[in-house]
């Protein structure tokens, strides 16, 4: 699924547009016991509950494709009787009303979801009348198909924080009663996938809130699909490989890693100008890795090691180049470089200003006679006059009170 298809579904998760027909759930405690089960018509929920469950549904389709939202495919054997895809098909087709099947599915989640605390399993059922669209995305008054799907979420349930509150019965302030609160979903999925605006029973869209440590065990064991790395995991793995090979303790390693990312970012930008990256993404293959590392002046021996480690870490599921680029780090580095350049310019200007001030301070206007040389500031030169006193020709320099003059190295003050 792509972003456009996700948004088409998500736009319907609003008060006046939602068409969820049924919601069921199971509350599981820290000992993996089913504490309670419930279910009913979604549209008959109390208003407060309605909005809270709708908020959870929205979260299950939020985030970035390839990071929070991962497209997974079912192996053929999972579509056979007893397979995990086949169970999901049965749940959808029974409209979430078969209690025995629901119980079986809750057990499957409990057995395959690695969580130490309490959590809530939620299953939504919806049907979407998919309207035919023209190439310019205008809906026609005719239906292509009915897209019937499940939206499954697993939400942590934790104790509210301790605090003080008003105890109405006792008429005093006292310790507030702590209760169990359902949080935003940590994991979930949409089944079947909505690929090309149509039902795809061979695929599912997996959701994870934590992109650094998703519940990969649930991808593999709960859904029966292969494990897909999030973009965050791909970036962390690639950066770790580069650091380990270049030397994590070397001061130049981070600079080289930034240089590698900048080169990749430039290459990805050039690639996107001539390719549809959704259909034909820019993959970090061996050729790209070699080109990037060589442009960053990485030694040949280390290039070979990095290529080998990337191959071992990713196998055939090579990451998209944009997934291993830390855009925040590149922006921060760009700002740092600009700041250093500005500081250097300011330093140069300050030095020039100081030199110019010294030049101004040292500049004196000279007035010469045969045996007298006067050094005065430019503004004083116009005040100097020659006159005759007692028959002797004299030079007169006006001086204000407390104004200093130096004669043959001796300071004088009027």
N, C-alpha and C positions, 0 to 999 in steps of 0.2 A: 504494500500500500504506500501511496505517496501522501504528501501533506494535504493536497487538494481533496483527496478521498476521505482522509481523516476529518477535515474540517466540514465536509458535507454531512457526515454523520453527527459530528459534535454540535453543529448549529441547531440540531433538533432537540438537544438536551436542555430545553428551557421550559419554563412553566406552561406556556401556551402552545408549545410545539412537541413536547415529549409524548411518546406513545408507548412507553413500556407497559406491557400488559400484566406482567407478574414479577414479583421479587421474592426470593427465598434466601434463607441464610442459616448458618450454624455457628454458634459461639463455642470456641475451643479454649480450654484453660492451659496453663503451663505444663500440666501433666499429660497433655494430649487427649484429654477427655472431652467428649461432646457435652457441654453444659446445658445448652438448649438449642432447639431448632424452631424455625418459624417460617411463615410464607403467606402470601395473599396477593390480592390485586393491587397493583402499584397505584393506580389512579384513585383508590379509596383511602390512601394513607392520610393521616392528619397533616395539616399544612406544614407544621414544623418538621415532621419526619420526612415529608415529601421533598422539601428543599434540601435537607441534609443528605438524603440518599441521592438526589439529583446532583448535588455537589460532588459526591464520591464518584458518580458515573462520569462526570466531566474530567475529574482528575485521571481517570483510567485511560483517557485519550489525550493527555496533555504532554508537553515536552517536544523534543526533537526526534525526527525520524533518524534511526541509526544510533541514537544514544538512549533516550528514554523509551522509545518505541522501536521494537525490533521485529522485522518480518521473519517468521520461522515457517519451515515446511515440515509436514509429517512424513516419516518414512512409510513405504507401502504396507509394511506389516502392522503398523499402528491403525490402519484402516480396516483390518480384518476383525472378525468377531473377537471381543475381549480386548482389543486394542484401545489405546487411550483416545484416539480420534473417534473411534466407533462409539465410545461411551458418551462423548460430547454430542455426537449426532443423535444418539438416543435421547439424551436430556433435552435437546432442542425440539425433537419431534414429539415428545410427550408433553410439551409445554410446561416443563418443570413441575408436573403434577404426580409423577410416579415416586412415591416416598421411598420405596426400596432402592430405586436407582439413585435417588438423591443421597440416601444413606451410604450407598456404595461409593459414590463420588466423594462425599465428605471424608470417608476413610482413606481414599486414595490421596487426597490433599494432605491429610494429617500424616500419612506415612511418607510423603515425599517432600514436604515443605519443612525446611530446617529453621525452626524458630523456637527460642527458649521461653518466650513470654506468651501471654494470652493473645488471641487474634480472632477475627470475625471473617467467615467466608460468606461472600455475597454473590448471588447469581441473578442477573437481570435477563428478561426475555423481551425482545422487541421485534416488530415487523415493519419494514420500510418499503413503501410503494415507490419504487425507483422510476422516476419519470424519464422519458426519452428526451435527450438534449441534442440541440444542434451543435455544430462545430464551434459556434461563438457562445456556447453555454446558455442558450435560451431554452427553457423548459417547454415541451409540447404537451398538450392535453392527452397524452397516452402513456400507458405504463409499459415499461420494459419487462419488469419482473417484480416479485415480492421478495425482498431480501430479509430473511428471517435469521436472527442471530442471537447469540448469548454474549453478555458482557460479565466477566467474572473478576471479582476483586478480593484481595486479602488485606484486611486492615488490622493494624496493631490495636490492642485494647490495653490501656494502662491506667493505673491509679492516678487520680487528680492530685495535684500538689497540695501538701498540707498548708493550712492557713487559718486565720481567724475569721469568724463570721457572726452574724446576729442570730442567736438562738431564740426564735420567736416564742416558743412555749415557755422558756425559762426567763425571757425578758432580759437577756444579758448578752454580752460579747463573749464568745468562747470558741473552742477549736471546731472548725468546720468539718462536717462529715465528709470523708473522702469516698469517692465513688469511682467506678470503672468507666472510662471514657473511650469511645471509639475514635481513633485518629484517621488521618488521610491514608489512603491505600499505599502499601509498600510495593505490592506486586499485583499483576492482573493480566488479563488477555481478552481479546475480541475473537470470537469464533462463530462462523467461518470468517475468513478475511473478506474484505470488500475491494477486491482487485479489479481494476478497469470498470469500476461501478457495477460489479456483478459478484455473485456468490462464488467464493473459491473455497471449497471444502477441504482442499489439500493444504491450506495454509492458515496461519493464525497470526495476529498482531500481539506481541508480548509487551507488557508495560512494566517498567521498573522505576521507582522513585530514586533509588540510590544507584547512580551510574558507575560508581567506583567498585561497589560490591553487590551486584545484583544476585538474586537467588537463582544462580545457574543450575543448582541441583534440581530446581523445579522445572526448568526448561527441559532438562534431560529426563527426569524421572516422572514428574507430574504430567508433562505434555508428551513425552516420548520423542521430542525433537532434538536435533543437535544443538550444542551450546554455541551461541553467538556472542562475541565480545561487543560490549558497548563501545562507542567512539572514545569515551574516557578511558576504558580499559586498554584499547588499542594504543592510545597516546602514551599511557603510563608504561606499557610493555615496550614500545619502541624506544622511548626515552631511556628506560632502564638499560636496554641493550647497548645503546650508544654510549651512555655514561660508563658502563662496565668495561667496554672495550677501550674507550679513550682514556679511562682512568678517572674514577669518580673524585679522587683527591686532587687532581690537577686543576689549577686555577683557570687554565685555558679551555677546559672541557665545556663549561657553560656557554662561553663565547662561541665555541665551535657549534654547539647544539643550536644556539640562536641563529647562527649563520645558516645552518642546514635548514631550519624551519623557514627562514626568510626566503631562501632559494626555492623551497617547495611551494611556499605561498605564491611566489612570482610565477612558477611553472603552472600551478593550478589555475591561476588567473588567466594565463595565456591559453591553457587548455580549454577553459570554459568559454572562451570567445568563439571557438570553432566546433564545440561539441555540446550536446544536450547531456549535462552531467547526471540528470536523473535516470536517463536511459543508458548512458555510457559514461560511468564515473571514472575519474582519474585514479588509477590503482597504483599503489606503491610496490611495483614489481622490481625484479632484479635490475633491469636496465635503468629505471628511474633512480633507484638507490645508488647505483654506481655513479651515475651522472651527478647527482647531488653531492655525494661525498667527495668526488674528485674536485668539484668546483669549490668545496670548502677546504681543500688541501689536506684531506685525511690520507695518511700513508697507505699504500697499496695493501700491505699486510693486514692492516686494521680494517680496510674495506672488505677484504675477503672474510674476515671473522664476523663482521657485522652482517654481511649477506647470509652467512651460514646460520647465525643465531636467529635472524629474522625468519628464515626458512623453517627452522626447527620450532619457533614459537607460533607461527601463523599457518604453516603448511599451505594448503590450497586456498584458505580463506584470508588472502592478503587484504590489508586494510586500505581504505581510500586515503589518498594522500592528505586530504583536508582534515581527516580524523586525527592525524598525529601532529597537527600544527596547533601550538598553544597561542591562539590569537591575542589573549590578554598579555602574555609574556612579550610578544612582538610589539604590541602597542606600548607597553611599559618601557621596553628597551628603546623604542623610537623616541619616546618622551625623554628618556635618560640621555640619549645622544644629543637631542636638541638642547637639553638643559646644559650639558657640558659645552656645546658649541657656543651657546649664549654666554655662559660664564667666561669662556675664553675670549669672546668678543668684548665683554665688559672689562676683563682684565687688560686687554690691549688698549681699550679706550682710556681706562684709568691711567695706564702708564704714559700714554701720549699726553693726557691732560696735565699730569704731574711734570712731564718734561717741558710742556709749553708754559706752565706756571713758573717753573724755574727760569726759563728763558725770559719771561716777562719781568720776574723779580730781579734778574741780573742785568736787565737792559737799563742803561743809563744814557742820558743825553750829555754829551761833552761840550763844555765851553772852555776854550783855550786862550791863554795869553802867552807871552814870551816865557815866563817862568812859573806860571800858575795853570794847573789843570783842574777844572771842576767837574765832578760827576754828579749830575742831578737827575731826578726822575723827569720823564717827558712833560708832565703837567706843571712842573716847576720852571721849565726852561723859559716860558713866555713871561715870567715874572722878573727875570734877571735884567737889570739895567746897568748902564755905565754912567757915571757922573763924576764931577770934580769936587773934591772936598779939600779945603785949605790948600788949593792950588795943585792938589795931587789927583790924577785920574784914578778913579776907583770903580770896582764892580760891586753893585748892591744886590744882595739876595734877601728878599723879605722873609721873615721867619715868624711863625706864630708862637704864642706862649706855650712853653713845655715842648716845643718842637726840637728834635735832636739834630745835631750836625757832627760830623767826624772830621777833624782837621789833623792830618798827619797821624791818623790812628788814635787820636784823643777825642773822646766824646764830649760834646759841649751841650748845655741846655740853657735856653733863655728863660 
